[in-house]
Amino acid sequence: MDPTRESTSSETVQKRSGHQAVQPVERPSYWGVDRDPSRRPGVPRMREPEPWPNTRYPPERQPGRSAVPKHGRPGKPFPPVFSTALPLRGVSGLVRHFAYTLPDHRPTHWLLMMLGDRVESFETRMRRLMPVVLPLAALGLFVRLARR
């Protein structure tokens, strides 16, 4: 055993923690710099919060219908800006549209949303395979008609 190490007991721990509580707290030189506003690093650039120049405030509502219908919640309006980047389309869009008619606290809503995701992934796979599958199907149909 190392003779310089001392064994710690609950008494020595309490003595040390009591000793440390009496000592003044050592703080870095920049401690409390934010108390005086003139010493802040961003003082020349600071300004009161206000809308940026050439902005429309309050934001205007975007005209048109949203691409994704909202849940049927009375008294809850659309946000001022909504996305029309990904409109609902295909069978997955029909499933999601039906899901949005249900309240979002019901499990049926979320199950239909997940079903819409699965249907969309299937639609994407089929869309990728169409350039290969359609010519092969047409070739098979012509071969069958030629044999008759």
C-alpha positions in Angstrom: 0.0 0.0 0.0 1.1 3.5 -0.7 2.0 5.3 2.6 1.1 8.8 1.2 -2.5 7.8 0.6 -4.8 8.1 3.6 -7.9 6.1 4.0 -11.1 8.1 3.8 -13.8 7.8 6.3 -17.1 9.6 6.8 -15.4 11.9 9.4 -12.6 13.0 7.0 -15.1 13.6 4.2 -17.3 15.8 6.5 -14.2 17.7 7.7 -13.0 18.4 4.2 -16.5 19.5 2.9 -16.9 21.8 5.9 -13.5 23.2 5.3 -14.2 23.9 1.6 -17.6 25.5 2.5 -15.7 28.1 4.7 -13.2 29.0 2.0 -14.0 31.9 -0.4 -15.3 30.7 -3.8 -12.7 31.0 -6.6 -14.2 32.4 -9.7 -12.7 33.2 -13.1 -11.7 36.8 -13.9 -14.7 37.3 -16.3 -17.2 36.3 -13.6 -20.1 38.7 -13.4 -19.3 40.5 -16.6 -22.9 40.4 -17.7 -24.1 42.4 -14.6 -22.9 45.7 -16.1 -24.5 46.3 -19.5 -21.6 48.4 -20.7 -19.2 45.5 -20.2 -21.1 43.1 -22.4 -19.3 42.0 -25.6 -22.3 42.7 -27.9 -23.2 46.1 -26.5 -22.7 48.1 -29.7 -24.7 45.6 -31.7 -27.6 45.2 -29.2 -31.0 46.6 -30.1 -34.5 46.3 -28.9 -36.5 43.5 -30.5 -38.5 44.7 -33.5 -39.4 43.4 -36.9 -36.7 43.5 -39.5 -36.9 46.3 -42.1 -39.0 45.5 -45.2 -41.0 42.7 -43.5 -44.7 42.4 -43.3 -45.8 42.3 -39.7 -48.0 40.6 -38.6 -47.5 37.8 -41.1 -50.3 37.5 -43.7 -52.1 34.2 -44.3 -51.1 32.3 -47.4 -53.9 32.2 -49.9 -55.2 28.9 -51.2 -55.9 25.5 -49.8 -53.3 23.6 -47.9 -51.7 20.6 -49.4 -52.3 18.6 -46.2 -55.7 18.9 -44.6 -55.8 19.8 -40.9 -57.5 17.8 -38.3 -61.1 18.6 -37.6 -60.5 20.7 -34.5 -62.9 23.6 -34.0 -61.3 26.9 -33.2 -57.8 26.0 -34.3 -56.9 28.0 -37.4 -54.2 27.2 -40.0 -50.8 28.6 -39.3 -50.0 31.8 -41.3 -47.7 29.9 -43.7 -48.2 26.3 -44.7 -46.5 24.1 -47.2 -47.9 23.1 -50.6 -44.6 21.3 -51.5 -45.9 17.8 -50.9 -49.6 17.5 -51.8 -51.5 14.3 -51.1 -51.7 12.1 -54.1 -52.5 8.5 -55.1 -54.0 5.9 -52.8 -51.7 6.9 -50.0 -53.1 10.5 -50.3 -56.7 9.1 -50.0 -55.8 7.1 -46.9 -54.1 10.1 -45.3 -57.0 12.4 -46.2 -59.3 10.0 -44.5 -57.0 9.9 -41.5 -57.0 13.7 -41.2 -60.8 13.7 -40.8 -60.4 11.8 -37.6 -59.3 13.4 -34.3 -55.6 12.9 -33.7 -56.2 11.5 -30.2 -57.7 8.4 -31.6 -55.4 5.4 -32.4 -57.3 4.9 -35.7 -55.9 8.3 -36.9 -52.3 7.2 -36.3 -52.8 3.7 -37.7 -54.2 5.1 -40.9 -51.3 7.6 -41.1 -48.9 4.6 -40.8 -50.8 2.7 -43.4 -50.5 5.7 -45.7 -46.8 5.6 -45.2 -46.6 1.9 -46.1 -48.9 2.5 -49.2 -46.7 5.4 -50.3 -43.5 3.2 -50.0 -45.3 0.5 -52.1 -46.3 3.2 -54.7 -42.7 4.4 -54.9 -41.4 0.9 -55.5 -44.0 0.4 -58.2 -43.2 3.7 -59.8 -39.5 2.7 -60.0 -40.4 -0.7 -61.5 -42.8 0.6 -64.1 -40.2 1.3 -66.8 -39.0 -2.3 -66.6 -42.3 -4.1 -65.9 -44.5 -2.4 -68.5 -42.3 -3.2 -71.6 -42.0 -6.8 -70.3 -45.8 -7.1 -69.8 -46.4 -5.7 -73.3 -43.9 -8.1 -74.8 -45.5 -11.0 -73.0 -48.9 -9.9 -74.3 -47.7 -9.6 -77.9 -46.0 -13.1 -77.7 -49.3 -14.6 -76.4 -51.4 -12.9 -79.1 -48.8 -14.0 -81.8 -49.1 -17.7 -80.6 -52.9 -17.7 -81.1 
